[in-house]
Amino acid sequence: MLKQLRPELTSLLDCFSLPAVLLELDHTVLAANQAYRKQFGDGKPLQGRHCDEILQSAGMPCGGAGNECPLDRCLQSGSVQHVLHLHDGRALQIDLFPIRNSSGKPEYFLELLAPMPNQDNPPPGLVGQTPLMQQLEHLLHRAAPSEVPVLLLGESGTGKELAAAMIHRASRRAQGPFVVLDCSGLSETLFESELFGHERGAFTGAQSRKIGLAEAANGGTLFLDEVGDIPLPLQVKLLRLLETGTFRRVGGIEAIRSEFRLISATHRNLEAMVREEKFRQDLYYRISAFPITLPSLRERREDIPQIAGYLLQRLGYPRLRLSPDALQALLAHDYPGNVRELRNILNRAALLADDVWILPEHLPSNLRSAPEPESAAGSPGFANLVPLAEMEERYLRWARQIHPGDRRSLAHSLGISERTLYRKLESISGLPEQVEHA
């Protein structure tokens, strides 16, 4: 039999704009607000049902996939719980607060649920299904709902700014500004002016007041790219901003307050810079509460076919395809410039390709395993020509191997009918048994 709650206790739930629910010790729902019913309701009464049953009907069950029950954790620790549940690319932030009786023991539990934005379409550079990328996505989702400063580490071109934007979009500040300051190559005066702004007449050329990026980021996220390049004398001013939330414009006397979430990034070894006294230790500890390392492209070569296809779409060449030999050359490269370098390689190759195929000769010479032999007639690459039927067979084998979908979606990607695709695959020995029959 359900407990009868005081009306003021149940009406309190409607004060929350987020989905909110009141639970008993046994996970039974006592009351839910309108936002909860709209987000997770299935048309049936919610009162008296198990909370996990309700979330499961909404496609976001508590159990499995490494998700922990916040109520069970609260019963063990007796404290407020904040957990993040991941469900097939969707994220759900859950905050649970115990409501104690006169004896100090938890009797009810207030649970607030905040669905995070869908990340099914990640930006280029964060595409990939390797374990390294799955771990990266998990860490980004974990970091997003909090206010903890995040430090993104990794080589140039690995997508640190894209990762920062992903954290911002999945955070509670998603409606606020995402402000980027590239700290590399800035003099002390220019950096201070960019970050804090300046008053009119503060220095030669300051003809009007300028709002700094720290002020522009108020209510949102400030992303400091290449934070390791900040001049040492200005690091103390940045530290003061982070610790007090206040600053002064260059040439100004008024203290200005700005409240933002900080994300930093660098390709440098900040710990070594601290030891060498090139980076302040107190600032390092202030910005590195949650470090995340982005893997280099050579550490996840299996993602290259997927990334290449995605980049060709983004570059405006949706019909271009990589020949097996061109793909092999891309897979063998080490990519010191990471995804940014791959993007440039594909852009150049797309401009050189005359047909739907990107061939090895369209790639930079340093990506080719060996020089192309010349024919007797002096035409470069003639000796490497192969019959079209053989090239098509090699391509179909490769496409069938890497394509994640069924036969119908593969045919659509290739721009042919499903019947035509099956006929072609049937003529290739060893492939019919791999094809899903309609």
TIFITI-169880 format. One record per residue (C-alpha): residue number from 1; residue in three letters; x, y, z. Coordinates in Angstrom, 2 decimals, m for minus. Layout:
{atom NUM,ALA,{X,Y,Z}} ...
***
This chain:
{atom 1,MET,{0.00,0.00,0.00}} {atom 2,LEU,{1.39,3.40,m1.01}} {atom 3,LYS,{2.18,5.98,1.59}} {atom 4,GLN,{0.11,9.14,1.66}} {atom 5,LEU,{2.44,12.09,1.38}} {atom 6,ARG,{1.75,15.61,2.51}} {atom 7,PRO,{0.58,17.73,m0.47}} {atom 8,GLU,{3.41,20.22,0.05}} {atom 9,LEU,{5.97,17.43,m0.32}} {atom 10,THR,{4.62,16.24,m3.67}} {atom 11,SER,{3.99,19.76,m5.01}} {atom 12,LEU,{7.64,20.56,m4.30}} {atom 13,LEU,{8.59,18.40,m7.29}} {atom 14,ASP,{6.91,20.78,m9.72}} {atom 15,CYS,{9.33,23.51,m8.64}} {atom 16,PHE,{12.00,21.74,m10.68}} {atom 17,SER,{12.28,22.28,m14.43}} {atom 18,LEU,{14.26,19.02,m14.74}} {atom 19,PRO,{12.49,15.65,m14.51}} {atom 20,ALA,{12.15,14.94,m10.77}} {atom 21,VAL,{10.82,11.92,m8.90}} {atom 22,LEU,{10.37,10.98,m5.23}} {atom 23,LEU,{11.39,7.41,m4.34}} {atom 24,GLU,{11.06,5.04,m1.41}} {atom 25,LEU,{13.79,2.82,m0.01}} {atom 26,ASP,{12.68,m0.06,m2.28}} {atom 27,HIS,{12.95,2.11,m5.44}} {atom 28,THR,{9.18,2.57,m5.62}} {atom 29,VAL,{7.95,5.84,m7.13}} {atom 30,LEU,{5.88,7.94,m4.72}} {atom 31,ALA,{5.44,11.02,m6.91}} {atom 32,ALA,{6.79,12.52,m10.14}} {atom 33,ASN,{6.65,16.00,m11.63}} {atom 34,GLN,{5.27,16.91,m15.03}} {atom 35,ALA,{8.73,17.04,m16.67}} {atom 36,TYR,{9.44,13.46,m15.52}} {atom 37,ARG,{6.09,12.19,m16.79}} {atom 38,LYS,{6.64,13.88,m20.14}} {atom 39,GLN,{10.21,12.59,m20.56}} {atom 40,PHE,{9.91,9.05,m19.19}} {atom 41,GLY,{6.18,8.30,m18.88}} {atom 42,ASP,{4.60,5.54,m20.96}} {atom 43,GLY,{0.96,6.49,m20.50}} {atom 44,LYS,{0.54,4.24,m17.45}} {atom 45,PRO,{0.37,5.46,m13.81}} {atom 46,LEU,{3.88,5.92,m12.40}} {atom 47,GLN,{3.06,5.85,m8.70}} {atom 48,GLY,{3.85,2.52,m7.10}} {atom 49,ARG,{6.11,1.27,m9.91}} {atom 50,HIS,{9.82,0.51,m9.68}} {atom 51,CYS,{11.93,3.39,m11.04}} {atom 52,ASP,{14.09,1.06,m13.14}} {atom 53,GLU,{10.98,m0.37,m14.82}} {atom 54,ILE,{9.95,3.13,m15.88}} {atom 55,LEU,{13.39,4.03,m17.23}} {atom 56,GLN,{13.66,0.70,m19.02}} {atom 57,SER,{10.40,1.34,m20.85}} {atom 58,ALA,{11.96,4.65,m21.96}} {atom 59,GLY,{15.00,2.81,m23.31}} {atom 60,MET,{17.35,3.91,m20.50}} {atom 61,PRO,{17.52,1.10,m17.90}} {atom 62,CYS,{19.67,1.57,m14.80}} {atom 63,GLY,{21.29,m1.84,m14.85}} {atom 64,GLY,{23.96,m3.08,m17.27}} {atom 65,ALA,{26.60,m1.39,m19.38}} {atom 66,GLY,{28.51,m0.31,m16.27}} {atom 67,ASN,{25.72,1.95,m15.00}} {atom 68,GLU,{25.35,2.15,m11.23}} {atom 69,CYS,{22.14,2.67,m9.26}} {atom 70,PRO,{22.43,6.00,m7.39}} {atom 71,LEU,{19.93,4.89,m4.72}} {atom 72,ASP,{21.89,1.74,m3.91}} {atom 73,ARG,{25.08,3.81,m3.70}} {atom 74,CYS,{23.34,6.30,m1.42}} {atom 75,LEU,{22.17,3.52,0.91}} {atom 76,GLN,{25.77,2.32,1.19}} {atom 77,SER,{27.38,5.70,1.75}} {atom 78,GLY,{24.50,7.78,3.14}} {atom 79,SER,{25.57,10.74,0.97}} {atom 80,VAL,{24.30,12.62,m2.07}} {atom 81,GLN,{25.03,10.79,m5.34}} {atom 82,HIS,{25.83,12.09,m8.83}} {atom 83,VAL,{26.10,9.45,m11.57}} {atom 84,LEU,{26.13,9.42,m15.36}} {atom 85,HIS,{24.35,6.66,m17.26}} {atom 86,LEU,{25.24,5.88,m20.89}} {atom 87,HIS,{22.74,4.22,m23.23}} {atom 88,ASP,{23.68,3.66,m26.91}} {atom 89,GLY,{25.13,7.13,m27.47}} {atom 90,ARG,{22.70,8.87,m25.08}} {atom 91,ALA,{23.74,10.15,m21.67}} {atom 92,LEU,{21.62,10.71,m18.56}} {atom 93,GLN,{22.91,12.67,m15.56}} {atom 94,ILE,{21.23,11.56,m12.30}} {atom 95,ASP,{21.49,13.49,m9.03}} {atom 96,LEU,{19.99,11.79,m5.97}} {atom 97,PHE,{19.41,13.48,m2.59}} {atom 98,PRO,{18.37,11.58,0.56}} {atom 99,ILE,{15.50,13.06,2.59}} {atom 100,ARG,{16.04,12.11,6.23}} {atom 101,ASN,{13.54,11.56,9.03}} {atom 102,SER,{13.78,12.92,12.57}} {atom 103,SER,{16.24,10.13,13.42}} {atom 104,GLY,{18.58,11.19,10.64}} {atom 105,LYS,{17.99,8.11,8.52}} {atom 106,PRO,{17.10,8.37,4.80}} {atom 107,GLU,{13.37,7.79,4.34}} {atom 108,TYR,{12.73,9.22,0.88}} {atom 109,PHE,{14.96,10.10,m2.06}} {atom 110,LEU,{14.67,13.03,m4.43}} {atom 111,GLU,{16.05,12.16,m7.87}} {atom 112,LEU,{16.73,14.74,m10.60}} {atom 113,LEU,{17.40,13.46,m14.11}} {atom 114,ALA,{19.01,15.53,m16.87}} {atom 115,PRO,{19.15,13.95,m20.36}} {atom 116,MET,{22.29,15.11,m22.17}} {atom 117,PRO,{22.40,16.05,m25.87}} {atom 118,ASN,{22.70,13.13,m28.30}} {atom 119,GLN,{26.24,12.52,m29.59}} {atom 120,ASP,{25.32,10.12,m32.41}} {atom 121,ASN,{26.91,12.45,m34.99}} {atom 122,PRO,{30.34,13.30,m33.62}} {atom 123,PRO,{32.41,15.91,m35.42}} {atom 124,PRO,{35.31,14.79,m37.64}} {atom 125,GLY,{38.34,13.76,m35.61}} {atom 126,LEU,{36.21,12.03,m32.98}} {atom 127,VAL,{34.89,9.44,m35.42}} {atom 128,GLY,{35.87,5.86,m34.62}} {atom 129,GLN,{34.86,2.65,m32.92}} {atom 130,THR,{38.18,1.39,m31.57}} {atom 131,PRO,{38.45,0.73,m27.82}} {atom 132,LEU,{40.59,3.87,m27.46}} {atom 133,MET,{37.82,6.01,m28.95}} {atom 134,GLN,{35.13,4.32,m26.89}} {atom 135,GLN,{37.15,5.04,m23.75}} {atom 136,LEU,{37.61,8.66,m24.85}} {atom 137,GLU,{33.89,9.10,m25.45}} {atom 138,HIS,{33.17,7.61,m22.02}} {atom 139,LEU,{35.54,10.05,m20.32}} {atom 140,LEU,{34.07,13.03,m22.22}} {atom 141,HIS,{30.56,12.03,m21.16}} {atom 142,ARG,{31.72,11.65,m17.56}} {atom 143,ALA,{33.34,15.07,m17.53}} {atom 144,ALA,{30.55,16.98,m19.28}} {atom 145,PRO,{27.91,17.33,m16.52}} {atom 146,SER,{30.34,18.55,m13.86}} {atom 147,GLU,{32.05,21.90,m13.40}} {atom 148,VAL,{35.50,20.31,m12.94}} {atom 149,PRO,{38.26,21.91,m15.08}} {atom 150,VAL,{39.26,19.54,m17.89}} {atom 151,LEU,{42.76,19.33,m19.40}} {atom 152,LEU,{42.88,17.79,m22.87}} {atom 153,LEU,{46.27,16.30,m23.76}} {atom 154,GLY,{47.53,14.92,m27.05}} {atom 155,GLU,{49.45,15.62,m30.21}} {atom 156,SER,{48.52,18.42,m32.59}} {atom 157,GLY,{45.67,17.49,m34.89}} {atom 158,THR,{44.04,14.89,m32.64}} {atom 159,GLY,{40.85,16.96,m32.21}} {atom 160,LYS,{41.26,18.63,m28.83}} {atom 161,GLU,{39.08,21.62,m29.75}} {atom 162,LEU,{36.43,19.26,m31.11}} {atom 163,ALA,{36.53,17.29,m27.83}} {atom 164,ALA,{36.16,20.54,m25.87}} {atom 165,ALA,{33.15,21.52,m27.97}} {atom 166,MET,{31.68,18.07,m27.38}} {atom 167,ILE,{32.01,18.52,m23.60}} {atom 168,HIS,{30.37,21.94,m23.85}} {atom 169,ARG,{27.42,20.67,m25.92}} {atom 170,ALA,{26.79,17.87,m23.42}} {atom 171,SER,{27.08,20.13,m20.36}} {atom 172,ARG,{24.52,22.20,m18.49}} {atom 173,ARG,{26.11,25.25,m20.07}} {atom 174,ALA,{25.23,24.14,m23.60}} {atom 175,GLN,{22.97,27.17,m24.07}} {atom 176,GLY,{25.82,29.51,m23.07}} {atom 177,PRO,{28.73,30.64,m25.26}} {atom 178,PHE,{31.67,28.43,m26.21}} {atom 179,VAL,{34.62,30.82,m26.36}} {atom 180,VAL,{38.00,29.75,m27.76}} {atom 181,LEU,{41.33,31.46,m27.09}} {atom 182,ASP,{44.35,30.11,m28.96}} {atom 183,CYS,{47.24,30.92,m26.63}} {atom 184,SER,{50.02,30.04,m29.08}} {atom 185,GLY,{52.05,32.81,m30.67}} {atom 186,LEU,{50.58,35.64,m28.57}} {atom 187,SER,{52.78,38.26,m26.94}} {atom 188,GLU,{52.15,39.15,m23.31}} {atom 189,THR,{50.35,42.38,m24.20}} {atom 190,LEU,{48.17,40.79,m26.86}} {atom 191,PHE,{47.30,37.78,m24.70}} {atom 192,GLU,{46.27,39.98,m21.78}} {atom 193,SER,{44.13,42.13,m24.07}} {atom 194,GLU,{42.49,39.08,m25.67}} {atom 195,LEU,{41.69,37.42,m22.36}} {atom 196,PHE,{40.78,40.40,m20.18}} {atom 197,GLY,{39.90,43.10,m22.70}} {atom 198,HIS,{41.06,46.70,m22.43}} {atom 199,GLU,{39.76,50.19,m21.78}} {atom 200,ARG,{39.97,53.00,m24.29}} {atom 201,GLY,{43.42,54.58,m24.28}} {atom 202,ALA,{44.98,51.73,m22.31}} {atom 203,PHE,{47.80,51.57,m24.86}} {atom 204,THR,{48.67,52.92,m28.26}} {atom 205,GLY,{45.97,51.91,m30.71}} {atom 206,ALA,{43.30,51.20,m28.07}} {atom 207,GLN,{40.74,53.59,m29.53}} {atom 208,SER,{37.73,52.01,m27.86}} {atom 209,ARG,{36.84,49.65,m25.05}} {atom 210,LYS,{37.20,45.96,m25.90}} {atom 211,ILE,{35.40,43.09,m24.14}} {atom 212,GLY,{37.82,40.26,m23.31}} {atom 213,LEU,{37.12,36.59,m23.96}} {atom 214,ALA,{36.93,35.85,m20.21}} {atom 215,GLU,{34.02,38.26,m19.99}} {atom 216,ALA,{32.45,36.95,m23.20}} {atom 217,ALA,{32.48,33.40,m21.76}} {atom 218,ASN,{30.29,34.34,m18.79}} {atom 219,GLY,{27.64,31.64,m18.33}} {atom 220,GLY,{29.34,29.30,m20.78}} {atom 221,THR,{32.68,27.59,m21.42}} {atom 222,LEU,{36.13,29.11,m21.92}} {atom 223,PHE,{38.48,26.92,m23.93}} {atom 224,LEU,{42.19,27.79,m23.65}} {atom 225,ASP,{43.92,26.03,m26.53}} {atom 226,GLU,{47.69,25.46,m26.18}} {atom 227,VAL,{47.63,26.63,m22.58}} {atom 228,GLY,{51.30,25.63,m22.25}} {atom 229,ASP,{52.22,28.63,m24.42}} {atom 230,ILE,{50.86,31.24,m22.00}} {atom 231,PRO,{53.69,33.62,m21.01}} {atom 232,LEU,{54.92,32.88,m17.50}} {atom 233,PRO,{54.29,36.44,m16.15}} {atom 234,LEU,{50.62,36.19,m17.16}} {atom 235,GLN,{50.02,32.79,m15.63}} {atom 236,VAL,{49.58,34.36,m12.20}} {atom 237,LYS,{46.84,36.64,m13.57}} {atom 238,LEU,{45.07,33.66,m15.12}} {atom 239,LEU,{45.35,31.81,m11.81}} {atom 240,ARG,{43.75,34.73,m9.98}} {atom 241,LEU,{40.89,34.78,m12.49}} {atom 242,LEU,{40.26,31.07,m11.96}} {atom 243,GLU,{40.43,31.30,m8.18}} {atom 244,THR,{38.39,34.47,m7.64}} {atom 245,GLY,{36.26,34.67,m10.78}} {atom 246,THR,{37.21,38.34,m11.14}} {atom 247,PHE,{39.59,40.34,m13.33}} {atom 248,ARG,{40.31,43.87,m14.53}} {atom 249,ARG,{40.52,45.02,m18.11}} {atom 250,VAL,{43.88,46.34,m19.25}} {atom 251,GLY,{43.94,49.99,m18.17}} {atom 252,GLY,{40.85,49.54,m15.96}} {atom 253,ILE,{40.29,49.70,m12.22}} {atom 254,GLU,{36.86,48.10,m11.93}} {atom 255,ALA,{36.76,44.43,m10.88}} {atom 256,ILE,{34.61,42.42,m13.29}} {atom 257,ARG,{33.12,39.04,m12.40}} {atom 258,SER,{32.75,36.22,m14.92}} {atom 259,GLU,{31.50,32.72,m14.19}} {atom 260,PHE,{32.47,30.03,m16.71}} {atom 261,ARG,{33.54,26.41,m17.09}} {atom 262,LEU,{37.24,26.04,m18.00}} {atom 263,ILE,{38.60,23.54,m20.52}} {atom 264,SER,{42.30,23.68,m21.42}} {atom 265,ALA,{44.37,21.85,m24.01}} {atom 266,THR,{48.03,21.43,m24.87}} {atom 267,HIS,{50.37,19.18,m26.83}} {atom 268,ARG,{53.19,20.00,m24.38}} {atom 269,ASN,{54.32,18.02,m21.33}} {atom 270,LEU,{53.15,20.39,m18.60}} {atom 271,GLU,{54.58,18.26,m15.80}} {atom 272,ALA,{58.04,18.59,m17.32}} {atom 273,MET,{57.49,22.32,m17.78}} {atom 274,VAL,{56.59,22.60,m14.09}} {atom 275,ARG,{59.83,20.85,m13.14}} {atom 276,GLU,{61.74,23.22,m15.43}} {atom 277,GLU,{59.89,26.19,m13.86}} {atom 278,LYS,{58.41,27.16,m17.23}} {atom 279,PHE,{54.85,26.63,m16.02}} {atom 280,ARG,{53.44,27.51,m12.60}} {atom 281,GLN,{52.78,24.50,m10.43}} {atom 282,ASP,{49.71,26.03,m8.75}} {atom 283,LEU,{48.17,26.85,m12.14}} {atom 284,TYR,{48.89,23.33,m13.38}} {atom 285,TYR,{47.03,21.77,m10.47}} {atom 286,ARG,{44.19,24.26,m10.97}} {atom 287,ILE,{43.56,23.35,m14.62}} {atom 288,SER,{44.33,19.61,m14.56}} {atom 289,ALA,{41.66,18.30,m12.20}} {atom 290,PHE,{40.36,15.94,m14.91}} {atom 291,PRO,{43.04,15.17,m17.56}} {atom 292,ILE,{41.99,13.36,m20.75}} {atom 293,THR,{44.50,12.15,m23.34}} {atom 294,LEU,{43.36,11.99,m26.96}} {atom 295,PRO,{44.93,9.10,m28.91}} {atom 296,SER,{47.00,9.76,m32.01}} {atom 297,LEU,{45.74,8.50,m35.35}} {atom 298,ARG,{48.55,5.91,m35.65}} {atom 299,GLU,{47.28,4.39,m32.36}} {atom 300,ARG,{43.88,3.72,m33.92}} {atom 301,ARG,{44.59,2.86,m37.54}} {atom 302,GLU,{41.45,0.71,m37.69}} {atom 303,ASP,{39.42,3.94,m37.62}} {atom 304,ILE,{41.09,5.37,m40.75}} {atom 305,PRO,{38.57,3.94,m43.29}} {atom 306,GLN,{35.63,5.34,m41.33}} {atom 307,ILE,{37.32,8.71,m40.75}} {atom 308,ALA,{38.34,8.95,m44.40}} {atom 309,GLY,{34.79,8.31,m45.58}} {atom 310,TYR,{33.43,10.87,m43.17}} {atom 311,LEU,{36.00,13.48,m44.19}} {atom 312,LEU,{35.28,13.00,m47.88}} {atom 313,GLN,{31.63,13.67,m47.13}} {atom 314,ARG,{32.52,16.80,m45.18}} {atom 315,LEU,{34.84,18.02,m47.91}} {atom 316,GLY,{32.05,17.77,m50.47}} {atom 317,TYR,{33.13,14.59,m52.30}} {atom 318,PRO,{30.45,12.05,m51.29}} {atom 319,ARG,{30.90,9.91,m54.43}} {atom 320,LEU,{34.66,9.45,m54.13}} {atom 321,ARG,{35.96,6.07,m53.01}} {atom 322,LEU,{39.40,4.92,m51.90}} {atom 323,SER,{40.90,2.13,m53.96}} {atom 324,PRO,{42.24,m0.80,m51.91}} {atom 325,ASP,{45.84,0.20,m52.73}} {atom 326,ALA,{45.21,3.82,m51.74}} {atom 327,LEU,{43.60,2.71,m48.50}} {atom 328,GLN,{46.56,0.43,m47.79}} {atom 329,ALA,{48.91,3.39,m48.25}} {atom 330,LEU,{46.84,5.49,m45.85}} {atom 331,LEU,{46.81,2.70,m43.27}} {atom 332,ALA,{50.62,2.40,m43.42}} {atom 333,HIS,{51.29,6.09,m42.80}} {atom 334,ASP,{52.22,7.36,m39.30}} {atom 335,TYR,{50.43,10.75,m39.47}} {atom 336,PRO,{52.55,13.15,m37.42}} {atom 337,GLY,{49.77,15.68,m38.09}} {atom 338,ASN,{47.04,13.17,m37.14}} {atom 339,VAL,{43.47,13.73,m38.42}} {atom 340,ARG,{44.31,17.23,m39.66}} {atom 341,GLU,{47.00,15.72,m41.90}} {atom 342,LEU,{44.63,13.02,m43.16}} {atom 343,ARG,{42.11,15.70,m44.05}} {atom 344,ASN,{44.68,17.61,m46.10}} {atom 345,ILE,{45.81,14.41,m47.87}} {atom 346,LEU,{42.24,13.55,m48.85}} {atom 347,ASN,{41.48,17.08,m49.98}} {atom 348,ARG,{44.51,17.05,m52.29}} {atom 349,ALA,{43.69,13.56,m53.59}} {atom 350,ALA,{40.08,14.53,m54.29}} {atom 351,LEU,{41.24,17.41,m56.47}} {atom 352,LEU,{43.50,15.10,m58.47}} {atom 353,ALA,{41.01,12.27,m58.95}} {atom 354,ASP,{39.27,12.23,m62.33}} {atom 355,ASP,{36.78,9.47,m61.56}} {atom 356,VAL,{35.14,8.04,m58.45}} {atom 357,TRP,{38.40,6.40,m57.39}} {atom 358,ILE,{41.21,7.83,m55.29}} {atom 359,LEU,{44.29,5.93,m56.46}} {atom 360,PRO,{47.79,5.71,m54.96}} {atom 361,GLU,{49.12,8.19,m57.54}} {atom 362,HIS,{46.74,10.79,m56.14}} {atom 363,LEU,{48.43,10.58,m52.73}} {atom 364,PRO,{51.60,12.43,m51.68}} {atom 365,SER,{54.76,10.64,m52.78}} {atom 366,ASN,{55.86,9.94,m49.19}} {atom 367,LEU,{52.79,7.73,m48.70}} {atom 368,ARG,{53.64,5.38,m51.55}} {atom 369,SER,{55.56,2.29,m50.53}} {atom 370,ALA,{57.65,2.28,m53.71}} {atom 371,PRO,{58.10,4.45,m56.82}} {atom 372,GLU,{55.74,3.63,m59.63}} {atom 373,PRO,{57.52,1.98,m62.56}} {atom 374,GLU,{57.31,3.61,m65.96}} {atom 375,SER,{56.12,1.84,m69.06}} {atom 376,ALA,{58.29,1.39,m72.12}} {atom 377,ALA,{56.37,4.22,m73.74}} {atom 378,GLY,{57.38,6.48,m70.88}} {atom 379,SER,{53.87,6.89,m69.44}} {atom 380,PRO,{54.12,6.85,m65.64}} {atom 381,GLY,{52.09,4.18,m63.89}} {atom 382,PHE,{51.08,2.28,m67.07}} {atom 383,ALA,{52.65,m0.94,m65.82}} {atom 384,ASN,{50.44,m0.77,m62.71}} {atom 385,LEU,{47.18,m0.80,m64.64}} {atom 386,VAL,{44.89,m3.74,m63.85}} {atom 387,PRO,{41.72,m4.92,m65.61}} {atom 388,LEU,{38.56,m3.13,m64.48}} {atom 389,ALA,{36.92,m6.40,m63.48}} {atom 390,GLU,{39.82,m7.21,m61.15}} {atom 391,MET,{39.75,m3.72,m59.65}} {atom 392,GLU,{35.98,m3.99,m59.07}} {atom 393,GLU,{36.37,m7.38,m57.43}} {atom 394,ARG,{39.08,m6.10,m55.08}} {atom 395,TYR,{37.00,m3.08,m54.20}} {atom 396,LEU,{33.85,m5.12,m53.52}} {atom 397,ARG,{35.78,m7.46,m51.23}} {atom 398,TRP,{37.15,m4.50,m49.32}} {atom 399,ALA,{33.78,m2.70,m49.14}} {atom 400,ARG,{32.00,m5.85,m47.94}} {atom 401,GLN,{34.65,m6.35,m45.24}} {atom 402,ILE,{34.51,m2.86,m43.72}} {atom 403,HIS,{30.84,m1.96,m44.24}} {atom 404,PRO,{29.01,m2.23,m40.88}} {atom 405,GLY,{25.47,m2.49,m42.28}} {atom 406,ASP,{23.46,m5.05,m44.28}} {atom 407,ARG,{23.39,m5.67,m48.03}} {atom 408,ARG,{20.72,m3.06,m48.66}} {atom 409,SER,{22.65,m0.25,m46.96}} {atom 410,LEU,{25.86,m1.33,m48.73}} {atom 411,ALA,{24.10,m1.16,m52.11}} {atom 412,HIS,{22.80,2.31,m51.24}} {atom 413,SER,{26.31,3.46,m50.30}} {atom 414,LEU,{27.67,2.14,m53.61}} {atom 415,GLY,{24.92,3.79,m55.64}} {atom 416,ILE,{23.58,0.53,m57.16}} {atom 417,SER,{20.51,m1.64,m56.64}} {atom 418,GLU,{20.51,m4.46,m54.12}} {atom 419,ARG,{19.88,m6.99,m56.92}} {atom 420,THR,{22.88,m5.71,m58.88}} {atom 421,LEU,{25.09,m5.87,m55.79}} {atom 422,TYR,{24.06,m9.44,m55.03}} {atom 423,ARG,{24.73,m10.51,m58.62}} {atom 424,LYS,{28.21,m9.00,m58.50}} {atom 425,LEU,{29.00,m10.55,m55.11}} {atom 426,GLU,{27.68,m13.94,m56.23}} {atom 427,SER,{30.21,m13.97,m59.05}} {atom 428,ILE,{33.08,m13.51,m56.58}} {atom 429,SER,{34.16,m16.76,m54.95}} {atom 430,GLY,{34.03,m16.82,m51.18}} {atom 431,LEU,{31.58,m13.93,m50.75}} {atom 432,PRO,{27.99,m15.24,m51.15}} {atom 433,GLU,{27.94,m16.86,m47.72}} {atom 434,GLN,{28.82,m13.50,m46.12}} {atom 435,VAL,{25.89,m11.68,m47.69}} {atom 436,GLU,{22.58,m11.35,m45.89}} {atom 437,HIS,{19.77,m12.68,m48.05}} {atom 438,ALA,{16.56,m10.68,m48.28}} 
***
